């Protein structure tokens, strides 16, 4: 029975490892969503899903210019990529 607490702890640790980054940018500094999407699409990305992550970053799911699936977090003020999966 000692394995159960360890397995539970491991499950929580694994979930935390897959959490996205946190963007600490005041909302009044954020790029407009339409402008951000246009900028990303001009770079060759096709956006399937766009959202604001729990960490308050812009996040897209879609494909890059080579057609490869991407999940990318962006700084909402600059549009710079922060993390990609």
Secondary structure as UniProt FT lines:
FT   HELIX           2..17
FT   HELIX           27..29
FT   HELIX           33..42
FT   TURN            43..44
FT   STRAND          46..52
FT   TURN            54..55
FT   STRAND          58..63
FT   TURN            65..66
FT   STRAND          69..74
FT   TURN            76..78
FT   STRAND          81..84
//
